[in-house]
Amino acid sequence: MDTIVFYVHGFNSGAKSSTVARVTEALGDGYHVVPLHYNSGNDYYTNMIDLLAQINHVAIDYPLDNVVIVGTSLGAYYAHQLSQKLAIGCIMINPAIKPKDVLAKFIGDNTNYVTGEKYRLLASVVDSYPEMLHLSRIATTVYVSKNDELITDNVQTVEKTLGNAVNIVVTDTKHRIDDFTKLEDFKHNVNMCSLNLAIFED
C-alpha cells in the first residue's frame, strides 16, 4: 500500500500548484500525493473544517496507516495544526509559524496566482489565526531556510517556538522550493513521519 502524502499549499496558491508535481517527482513510486485546498480569503476555522473534511473523504477509500502531511509556508502552518489534531506525522517547509505577522502585509486586495481568483483579505481573517502550539509529541520535521526572503529570521522563530520537540533542518534555499530532492533526507523524513516515529532528540 502506498504511503499517503497530504500536501497543503501556501498562501494565494492552490491544489493545482506545480509544487504538487515537484513533491510527487521527489518521492517517486510508492507514494500517493493528495493535494488539499483551502481558501486564502477564509478565516482559519472555516479552512480547518474544510481541510479535515477533505482528509476524511480520502479516508473512505484509503486506510490511513502510513500517512504524512506536508505543507509549505502558510500550508505548513495548516499541516502542523492538522497533524496535532489527527496525530499524524508532519513535514513543514519554510513555515509561517506566526501567520498573523506574515499575513498582515497582505491585508487588502489579493489575487490567487493559481486560480486567478481576486478577493479581499480582511483584518478579521488574519486575526482568526491562533498561535501555533506544539502540544503533542507527533513526529515532525521542519525544513527552514536561513535565506528565506519572505519570512525573515525564520530559523530563530522556529527554534524558539518549537524547540527540541521537532526535527529541525536548516537549509539555504529561497522561500519557494524548486527541487525537493535537494532537501536533506527529504524522503527519509517523510517515511519516518508517515510512521509517526520520533526523529527528534530530548
C-alpha positions as CSV (number, residue, x, y, z in Angstrom):
1,M,0.0,0.0,0.0
2,D,1.3,3.4,-1.0
3,T,2.2,6.0,1.6
4,I,-0.5,8.7,1.6
5,V,1.1,12.2,1.5
6,F,-1.3,15.0,2.0
7,Y,0.1,18.3,0.6
8,V,-1.1,21.7,1.8
9,H,-0.3,24.6,-0.4
10,G,0.8,28.1,0.6
11,F,-1.0,31.4,0.7
12,N,-2.5,32.5,-2.5
13,S,-1.8,29.2,-4.1
14,G,-4.0,26.1,-4.8
15,A,-4.3,22.4,-5.1
16,K,-3.2,22.6,-8.7
17,S,0.0,24.3,-7.9
18,S,3.1,23.0,-9.7
19,T,4.6,22.2,-6.2
20,V,2.4,19.1,-6.1
21,A,4.2,17.7,-9.2
22,R,7.6,18.5,-7.7
23,V,6.8,16.7,-4.4
24,T,5.5,13.7,-6.4
25,E,8.6,13.6,-8.5
26,A,10.9,13.9,-5.5
27,L,9.2,11.0,-3.7
28,G,8.8,8.6,-6.7
29,D,7.0,5.3,-6.6
30,G,5.2,4.1,-3.5
31,Y,3.7,7.4,-2.6
32,H,0.3,8.8,-3.3
33,V,0.4,12.6,-3.1
34,V,-3.1,14.1,-2.3
35,P,-3.3,17.9,-2.6
36,L,-5.6,19.6,-0.1
37,H,-7.1,23.0,-0.7
38,Y,-8.1,25.9,1.5
39,N,-9.3,29.4,0.5
40,S,-6.7,32.0,1.5
41,G,-9.5,34.6,2.0
42,N,-11.4,32.4,4.5
43,D,-10.8,32.5,8.3
44,Y,-8.7,29.8,10.0
45,Y,-11.6,27.9,11.4
46,T,-13.5,27.6,8.1
47,N,-10.4,26.4,6.4
48,M,-9.6,23.8,9.1
49,I,-13.2,22.4,8.8
50,D,-12.8,22.2,5.1
51,L,-9.3,20.6,5.2
52,L,-10.5,18.0,7.8
53,A,-13.4,17.1,5.6
54,Q,-11.1,16.5,2.6
55,I,-8.9,14.2,4.7
56,N,-11.9,12.3,5.9
57,H,-13.2,11.9,2.4
58,V,-9.8,10.3,1.3
59,A,-10.0,8.0,4.4
60,I,-13.2,6.4,2.9
61,D,-11.1,4.8,0.1
62,Y,-7.7,4.6,1.6
63,P,-6.7,3.3,5.0
64,L,-4.6,6.0,6.7
65,D,-2.0,3.7,8.2
66,N,1.1,5.2,6.6
67,V,0.3,8.8,6.2
68,V,2.0,12.2,6.5
69,I,1.0,15.8,6.0
70,V,3.4,18.0,4.1
71,G,2.9,21.8,3.9
72,T,4.8,24.8,2.6
73,S,4.7,28.4,4.0
74,L,1.1,29.0,5.3
75,G,0.3,25.5,4.3
76,A,3.0,24.3,6.7
77,Y,1.1,26.1,9.5
78,Y,-2.1,24.2,8.5
79,A,-0.2,21.0,8.1
80,H,1.0,21.3,11.7
81,Q,-2.4,22.1,13.1
82,L,-3.9,19.1,11.2
83,S,-1.1,16.9,12.5
84,Q,-1.7,17.9,16.1
85,K,-5.4,17.3,15.8
86,L,-5.2,14.0,14.0
87,A,-1.9,12.6,15.5
88,I,-0.4,12.3,12.0
89,G,3.3,12.9,11.3
90,C,4.1,16.2,9.6
91,I,6.7,17.9,7.4
92,M,6.8,21.7,7.5
93,I,8.8,23.6,4.9
94,N,9.6,27.3,5.4
95,P,6.5,27.5,7.7
96,A,4.6,30.6,8.6
97,I,5.0,29.9,12.3
98,K,3.4,33.3,13.1
99,P,0.6,33.6,10.5
100,K,-0.7,36.9,11.8
101,D,2.6,38.6,11.3
102,V,3.1,37.1,7.9
103,L,-0.4,37.8,6.6
104,A,-0.7,41.3,7.9
105,K,1.2,42.7,4.9
106,F,-1.4,41.1,2.6
107,I,-4.5,42.7,4.1
108,G,-6.5,44.2,1.2
109,D,-6.9,43.2,-2.4
110,N,-5.2,39.9,-3.5
111,T,-5.1,37.6,-6.5
112,N,-4.7,33.8,-6.2
113,Y,-1.8,33.1,-8.6
114,V,-3.0,29.5,-9.3
115,T,-6.8,30.1,-9.7
116,G,-6.7,33.7,-10.8
117,E,-9.4,34.5,-8.2
118,K,-9.5,38.1,-6.9
119,Y,-10.5,38.7,-3.3
120,R,-10.0,40.9,-0.4
121,L,-8.2,39.7,2.7
122,L,-9.8,41.1,5.8
123,A,-8.0,42.0,9.0
124,S,-10.6,39.9,10.9
125,V,-9.5,36.9,8.9
126,V,-5.8,37.5,9.8
127,D,-6.8,37.9,13.5
128,S,-8.6,34.5,13.4
129,Y,-5.3,32.6,13.3
130,P,-4.4,31.1,16.7
131,E,-0.8,30.9,18.0
132,M,0.9,27.7,17.0
133,L,1.3,25.4,19.9
134,H,3.1,22.1,19.7
135,L,1.3,20.2,22.4
136,S,1.7,16.5,21.2
137,R,4.9,14.6,20.5
138,I,4.0,13.9,17.0
139,A,6.9,13.1,14.6
140,T,7.6,16.4,12.9
141,T,10.4,17.6,10.7
142,V,10.8,21.3,9.9
143,Y,12.8,22.5,6.9
144,V,13.6,26.2,7.5
145,S,15.8,28.4,5.3
146,K,18.3,30.9,6.7
147,N,17.9,32.7,3.4
148,D,14.1,33.0,3.3
149,E,13.3,36.3,1.6
150,L,9.7,36.3,2.6
151,I,9.8,35.3,6.3
152,T,12.8,36.9,7.9
153,D,14.6,35.4,10.9
154,N,12.5,32.2,10.5
155,V,15.2,29.9,11.8
156,Q,15.2,31.7,15.2
157,T,11.3,31.8,15.2
158,V,11.1,28.0,14.5
159,E,13.7,27.2,17.2
160,K,12.1,29.5,19.8
161,T,8.5,28.2,19.1
162,L,9.1,24.5,18.5
163,G,12.4,23.9,20.2
164,N,13.6,20.3,20.6
165,A,10.1,18.9,20.1
166,V,10.7,18.6,16.4
167,N,13.5,17.7,14.0
168,I,14.8,21.0,12.6
169,V,16.8,21.0,9.3
170,V,18.3,24.4,8.4
171,T,18.6,25.0,4.6
172,D,20.0,27.7,2.4
173,T,17.1,27.7,-0.1
174,K,14.8,30.6,-1.0
175,H,11.2,30.6,0.3
176,R,9.9,28.7,-2.7
177,I,11.3,25.2,-3.1
178,D,12.0,24.3,-6.8
179,D,13.6,20.9,-6.2
180,F,12.5,18.9,-3.1
181,T,15.3,16.3,-3.8
182,K,17.8,18.9,-2.6
183,L,16.2,19.0,0.9
184,E,18.4,16.8,3.1
185,D,16.9,13.4,3.7
186,F,13.5,14.5,2.5
187,K,12.2,11.1,1.5
188,H,13.7,9.5,4.7
189,N,11.9,12.1,6.9
190,V,8.7,11.6,5.0
191,N,8.9,7.9,5.7
192,M,9.7,8.4,9.4
193,C,6.9,10.9,9.9
194,S,4.4,8.7,8.0
195,L,5.1,6.0,10.6
196,N,4.9,8.7,13.3
197,L,8.3,7.7,14.6
198,A,10.1,10.2,16.8
199,I,13.1,11.6,15.0
200,F,13.9,14.4,17.4
201,E,16.1,14.3,20.5
202,D,15.0,15.2,24.0
